[in-house]
Amino acid sequence: MSTPLTSTPLPVDSRPVEPKAREPPPPFPSFLISKCTSLRQLQQLHALAIKSRLQHHPPLLAKLITSCPSSAMDYARHLFDQIPDPDVVLFNTLSRGYSRSHEPIQSVSVFARMLDAGVDPDDYSFPSLLKACASAKALQEGRQAHGTAVKLGFADNGYVLPTLINMYAQCGELNAARVLFRRTDGRCVVSYNSMITACVRSSRPSEALALFREMQAEGLRPTDVTMLSVLSSCALLGALELGKWIHEYIKKNEFGSFVKVNTALVDMYAKCGSLEDAIAVFNDMSSKDTQAWSSMIVAYAIHGHGNKAIFLFDEMLKKGIRPDDITFLGVLYACSHSGKVKEGLSYFHSMRTRHGIIPSIKHYGSVVDLLARAGRVNEAYEFIDSLPIKPTAILWRTLLSACGGHGDVDLGKQVFDRILELDDTHGGDYVIISNMCASAGRWDDVNQIRKLMSERGVVKVPGCSSIEVDNMVHEFFSGDGKHPQSRAAHKMVDEVVEQLKLVGYVPDTSRVFHVAMGEEEKEVSLRYHSEKLAIAFGLINTPPGTTLRVVKNLRVCGDCHSMAKLVSMVYAREIVLRDLNRFHHFKNGSCSCGEFW
């Protein structure tokens, strides 16, 4: 007989079961964040952080946000939004990222959110905010930030004050920047750098150089940032001798190892008319980045060496250096001033297709100039009309100048009307179209244009030329007598004209468009143009054989161009003239431009 099986209950442990200890998160290689070279790599580390249960770890998120490229601020904002209670450091980190991005004004909203969250700003909060206002030219927001800094006691902080100066300067308020700078008792290198840079950006190079000397007198040691601004000042003035002195200063004070400083030297020498020195600096550079190559390409281009500029561009590509938008501006400029239309258009199209560079308004302007200089003005008009972006007045202005050069009055009037829709305050536009109409004998149109100028209060920009003699830059304006040696310069011009007439010089009065003027009056109006006065001053005040270097704010006129060629032959002087468009090297009666400018 079988015995039925019965289930015997198992003994139960009445002690509470202890929870299994949670494993600590695996160690996270945070040192790799700083080594990321792309957003993709950064996102991979973020994914690893999530797997490691560190997705809400503030220090780690701060590092990820800091390492986000300026082009990926949406991703940085996403990371920031994962943090429940961000502190001032995290707010500052996000604000600094936006200030360096293509949307700098977003720094203002970050700052406002920080205040709304009850987080107190510190002395690192305002520099990023003010830098963003400067980049966005947001003067109103910048003033509000200034007011907040005053209320919270940060306005005189050593980090905040220089950025305040810079903000006002970049927003076109140089006087406000100057007041802040002069009001400061303990001026430092950073505040001097801000003010010097502000003067350069406001096209006041003489003030920038005066500040540099003042800075030295106070015993402050300049930085590489100082040297960049000082070299830019020399370039704006065309002050070669002063630039050479700065170059020696750079060598003695060991700034020569900075790639950016050497690049600025190349740019300075090129813009001061000494292409040989620019080449020497470029060749001596042990390290060259994209900006260095671009500066040398531009240097060749503005001095009329289009083939050398293009050759250097090809060398750059062979060495694996990636071109940027500035590189292509130089290449397009070289093609434009060498008449290489086919090559220029090919380079322009390769920007997007081969190099992934989206053309800017400046590149479109270079193509317009390329076509227009070659006489293809109708094609240039159609090119502007079909652009994917709204054309600016500068684009139309480029074409208007070409219409003037080619005598196309009808197209010129169409272009002039397009300009007025965008900007009716530029005196040069009225002068060009007025001269075009006068040249065609359309005096009713001339009178109408001059009446329009008068009604709108538009004035012609006066011609101004400068020349450096004995480390001083002397300025001359057409026809005026403000310079201390103005009378001597006028007298010297008279003597030069008489000498040149002996070798065939005939004043070109065909471009003096005043119907009531006789030939003698027209000749007198031509005689005392600013570049002629500057050249005459140089002949008086420099030894025979000295090269004369002149900088003009407008395009050199045809008569001054002809006269400079003859002066170079009769007086055995090389003359280097930089006008609004390019450099002209006059030597032995000829010009490097080959009459193509």
GURO-689659 format. One record per residue (C-alpha): x, y, z. Coordinates in steps of 0.2 Angstrom, whole numbers, padded with zeros to 4 digits, always signed. Example, Ala and Ser with C-alpha at 12.3 -4.5 7.8 and 13.67 -1.06 7.14 Angstrom:
+0062-0022+0039+0068-0005+0036
// end
This chain:
+0000+0000+0000+0007+0016-0005+0009+0030+0007+0002+0046+0000+0015+0060-0002+0012+0075+0009+0020+0093+0006+0030+0097+0021+0032+0116+0022+0050+0123+0021+0056+0133+0035+0054+0152+0033+0068+0164+0037+0059+0178+0046+0074+0190+0045+0072+0204+0034+0081+0203+0017+0094+0216+0015+0094+0225-0002+0108+0221-0014+0121+0234-0013+0121+0246-0028+0136+0244-0039+0146+0261-0040+0146+0269-0057+0161+0264-0068+0174+0277-0069+0171+0290-0082+0186+0296-0093+0182+0314-0091+0200+0319-0097+0194+0313-0115+0182+0328-0116+0195+0341-0119+0202+0330-0133+0186+0329-0143+0189+0337-0160+0171+0335-0166+0153+0336-0160+0151+0318-0164+0165+0313-0152+0157+0324-0139+0140+0315-0141+0148+0298-0139+0155+0303-0123+0139+0310-0118+0131+0293-0122+0144+0285-0111+0140+0297-0097+0122+0292-0098+0127+0273-0097+0137+0277-0082+0122+0286-0074+0131+0303-0074+0119+0312-0085+0114+0324-0071+0132+0326-0064+0134+0345-0065+0154+0346-0066+0153+0333-0080+0139+0342-0089+0149+0359-0087+0164+0351-0096+0153+0345-0110+0145+0362-0112+0162+0370-0112+0169+0359-0125+0154+0361-0137+0159+0370-0153+0152+0387-0156+0142+0380-0171+0133+0367-0159+0125+0379-0146+0108+0370-0148+0116+0354-0141+0125+0364-0127+0108+0372-0123+0100+0354-0122+0114+0348-0110+0111+0364-0100+0092+0360-0098+0096+0343-0090+0103+0352-0075+0089+0355-0062+0097+0369-0052+0112+0377-0063+0123+0388-0053+0132+0404-0059+0147+0394-0066+0135+0384-0078+0126+0400-0083+0142+0408-0087+0148+0393-0097+0133+0393-0108+0133+0412-0110+0152+0412-0115+0148+0399-0128+0134+0409-0136+0145+0425-0136+0157+0415-0147+0144+0408-0158+0134+0415-0174+0120+0420-0162+0129+0430-0148+0113+0439-0143+0107+0423-0135+0119+0427-0121+0107+0441-0116+0093+0428-0114+0104+0417-0104+0109+0431-0092+0090+0436-0090+0086+0418-0086+0100+0418-0073+0092+0433-0064+0075+0425-0065+0081+0410-0057+0088+0420-0042+0106+0416-0046+0118+0431-0043+0130+0436-0057+0148+0436-0053+0163+0445-0061+0164+0432-0075+0146+0434-0080+0147+0452-0087+0162+0449-0099+0153+0436-0109+0137+0446-0109+0146+0462-0115+0156+0453-0128+0140+0446-0135+0132+0463-0136+0148+0469-0145+0148+0455-0158+0129+0458-0161+0131+0477-0161+0117+0477-0148+0120+0494-0140+0104+0495-0131+0106+0478-0123+0124+0483-0119+0119+0499-0110+0107+0489-0100+0121+0477-0095+0132+0492-0091+0118+0498-0079+0116+0481-0071+0134+0480-0068+0134+0497-0060+0120+0492-0048+0129+0476-0043+0146+0484-0041+0155+0476-0055+0157+0490-0067+0175+0495-0062+0180+0477-0060+0196+0473-0069+0188+0459-0080+0172+0469-0084+0179+0487-0088+0189+0482-0103+0174+0473-0110+0163+0488-0107+0176+0499-0117+0176+0486-0131+0157+0485-0131+0155+0503-0134+0169+0504-0146+0162+0490-0157+0144+0498-0156+0151+0514-0163+0152+0523-0147+0170+0527-0146+0168+0543-0136+0159+0532-0122+0173+0520-0123+0186+0534-0121+0177+0542-0106+0177+0525-0097+0195+0522-0101+0201+0540-0095+0190+0538-0079+0199+0523-0073+0214+0526-0061+0223+0509-0062+0223+0507-0081+0230+0490-0085+0237+0481-0101+0219+0473-0104+0211+0490-0104+0224+0498-0115+0222+0483-0127+0203+0486-0127+0205+0505-0131+0219+0502-0144+0209+0489-0153+0193+0501-0152+0203+0515-0160+0209+0503-0174+0191+0496-0177+0185+0514-0178+0198+0519-0191+0208+0530-0179+0225+0522-0181+0234+0538-0175+0225+0538-0158+0229+0519-0157+0248+0522-0159+0247+0537-0147+0239+0525-0134+0253+0512-0137+0266+0525-0133+0257+0530-0118+0256+0512-0112+0275+0510-0114+0278+0527-0104+0268+0519-0090+0279+0504-0090+0266+0492-0095+0272+0477-0105+0262+0475-0121+0255+0458-0126+0253+0449-0143+0236+0457-0144+0243+0474-0142+0255+0470-0156+0241+0464-0168+0232+0481-0165+0248+0492-0167+0252+0483-0183+0234+0485-0190+0237+0504-0186+0253+0505-0196+0244+0496-0210+0229+0508-0210+0241+0523-0211+0253+0515-0223+0267+0520-0211+0281+0508-0217+0295+0515-0207+0285+0515-0191+0280+0497-0195+0298+0492-0197+0302+0499-0180+0287+0489-0173+0294+0474-0182+0311+0476-0173+0302+0479-0156+0293+0462-0159+0310+0453-0162+0317+0461-0146+0302+0456-0136+0301+0439-0142+0284+0440-0150+0291+0433-0166+0285+0415-0162+0267+0420-0163+0259+0415-0179+0246+0428-0178+0259+0442-0175+0269+0436-0190+0253+0435-0201+0249+0453-0195+0267+0458-0201+0264+0451-0218+0248+0461-0219+0256+0477-0213+0271+0476-0225+0259+0472-0239+0247+0487-0235+0262+0498-0233+0268+0495-0250+0283+0484-0247+0279+0467-0255+0297+0462-0253+0296+0463-0234+0280+0454-0234+0287+0439-0244+0303+0439-0232+0292+0437-0216+0281+0424-0224+0296+0414-0230+0304+0415-0213+0289+0408-0204+0292+0391-0196+0273+0388-0194+0260+0394-0206+0241+0392-0204+0227+0396-0216+0227+0415-0211+0246+0416-0215+0244+0409-0232+0228+0419-0235+0237+0435-0230+0251+0432-0243+0239+0427-0256+0230+0444-0253+0246+0453-0253+0251+0447-0270+0233+0451-0276+0233+0469-0271+0250+0472-0278+0244+0466-0295+0253+0449-0295+0238+0439-0299+0248+0424-0306+0259+0423-0290+0243+0424-0279+0235+0409-0289+0252+0399-0289+0253+0401-0270+0235+0396-0268+0239+0380-0277+0254+0377-0266+0243+0379-0251+0231+0366-0257+0246+0354-0261+0252+0356-0243+0235+0351-0236+0231+0368-0229+0212+0371-0230+0207+0387-0238+0194+0398-0229+0183+0413-0235+0197+0425-0234+0208+0414-0245+0195+0415-0258+0193+0433-0257+0211+0435-0261+0210+0423-0276+0195+0431-0283+0203+0448-0281+0219+0442-0290+0208+0436-0304+0198+0452-0305+0213+0463-0306+0222+0452-0319+0207+0450-0330+0206+0431-0327+0187+0430-0328+0185+0411-0333+0197+0406-0319+0189+0418-0306+0172+0410-0310+0179+0393-0308+0187+0397-0291+0170+0404-0285+0160+0389-0290+0173+0378-0281+0170+0386-0265+0154+0377-0262+0156+0361-0272+0174+0357-0268+0178+0366-0251+0161+0367-0243+0162+0386-0240+0146+0396-0242+0150+0412-0251+0147+0428-0242+0141+0445-0248+0160+0450-0251+0163+0435-0262+0147+0440-0272+0155+0457-0273+0171+0450-0280+0162+0441-0294+0153+0457-0299+0169+0466-0299+0177+0452-0309+0163+0453-0323+0161+0472-0323+0180+0475-0325+0180+0464-0340+0166+0475-0347+0152+0461-0344+0142+0474-0335+0125+0467-0341+0130+0450-0335+0135+0457-0318+0118+0465-0316+0109+0449-0320+0121+0440-0307+0116+0452-0293+0098+0451-0298+0098+0432-0296+0107+0431-0279+0100+0419-0266+0102+0434-0253+0096+0452-0254+0109+0462-0263+0117+0476-0253+0121+0494-0258+0139+0490-0259+0136+0476-0272+0126+0489-0283+0140+0502-0280+0153+0490-0287+0143+0489-0303+0140+0508-0304+0158+0511-0303+0161+0499-0317+0147+0507-0328+0156+0523-0325+0172+0516-0331+0164+0509-0347+0153+0524-0350+0136+0514-0349+0125+0528-0344+0108+0519-0346+0113+0504-0336+0122+0516-0323+0105+0525-0320+0096+0509-0317+0110+0503-0305+0109+0521-0296+0090+0519-0293+0093+0502-0285+0106+0510-0274+0095+0524-0268+0082+0511-0263+0095+0504-0250+0106+0519-0246+0104+0537-0252+0117+0545-0241+0133+0540-0250+0140+0555-0259+0152+0545-0271+0136+0537-0279+0130+0554-0284+0147+0560-0291+0149+0544-0301+0132+0545-0310+0134+0564-0312+0150+0562-0320+0143+0549-0332+0129+0560-0337+0141+0575-0339+0152+0564-0350+0138+0560-0361+0132+0578-0362+0116+0575-0352+0117+0591-0342+0098+0591-0337+0102+0574-0328+0117+0582-0320+0108+0596-0313+0094+0585-0307+0107+0574-0298+0116+0589-0290+0099+0596-0284+0095+0579-0276+0111+0579-0267+0108+0597-0261+0090+0592-0255+0096+0577-0246+0111+0585-0238+0123+0573-0246+0141+0579-0248+0156+0572-0258+0169+0563-0248+0185+0574-0250+0200+0566-0257+0214+0563-0244+0231+0557-0246+0245+0553-0233+0264+0551-0234+0276+0545-0221+0292+0556-0219+0304+0554-0204+0292+0542-0195+0278+0555-0196+0262+0553-0207+0257+0569-0216+0239+0571-0223+0234+0582-0238+0217+0586-0244+0213+0591-0261+0215+0610-0263+0216+0615-0245+0230+0623-0235+0229+0616-0218+0246+0607-0218+0260+0618-0211+0270+0615-0228+0254+0617-0239+0261+0632-0248+0277+0624-0251+0268+0608-0258+0257+0619-0269+0272+0628-0276+0282+0612-0279+0267+0605-0289+0267+0620-0300+0286+0617-0303+0283+0598-0306+0269+0601-0319+0280+0613-0329+0294+0600-0329+0282+0587-0335+0275+0597-0348+0292+0597-0356+0291+0578-0358+0273+0578-0365+0262+0579-0350+0245+0586-0354+0232+0588-0340+0217+0577-0343+0203+0589-0341+0190+0578-0350+0185+0571-0333+0182+0589-0325+0163+0590-0328+0159+0608-0325+0150+0616-0340+0154+0634-0334+0173+0631-0332+0185+0635-0345+0200+0624-0349+0212+0634-0337+0200+0633-0323+0198+0614-0326+0217+0612-0326+0219+0621-0309+0205+0610-0301+0215+0595-0307+0232+0602-0302+0230+0601-0283+0223+0584-0280+0228+0577-0263+0240+0563-0271+0249+0577-0281+0252+0587-0265+0258+0572-0255+0270+0567-0269+0276+0585-0270+0279+0585-0251+0289+0569-0253+0300+0577-0266+0303+0592-0255+0307+0582-0239+0316+0567-0244+0333+0564-0252+0335+0560-0271+0331+0542-0275+0320+0539-0260+0304+0529-0263+0288+0539-0260+0274+0529-0252+0257+0538-0253+0240+0531-0247+0224+0539-0254+0206+0536-0247+0198+0536-0264+0202+0529-0281+0216+0537-0290+0211+0548-0305+0217+0546-0322+0226+0562-0322+0236+0559-0306+0240+0542-0312+0248+0549-0328+0257+0562-0318+0264+0549-0306+0271+0539-0320+0280+0554-0327+0287+0560-0310+0294+0542-0308+0304+0545-0324+0309+0563-0323+0313+0563-0305+0320+0545-0304+0309+0541-0290+0299+0525-0287+0282+0529-0281+0271+0517-0272+0253+0523-0272+0239+0514-0262+0221+0519-0267+0204+0512-0263+0206+0497-0274+0224+0492-0275+0243+0497-0276+0251+0506-0290+0270+0504-0292+0277+0518-0303+0294+0516-0309+0304+0523-0324+0288+0530-0332+0277+0515-0331+0264+0507-0318+0263+0489-0312+0244+0490-0315+0246+0490-0334+0232+0503-0335+0220+0490-0328+0213+0497-0311
// end
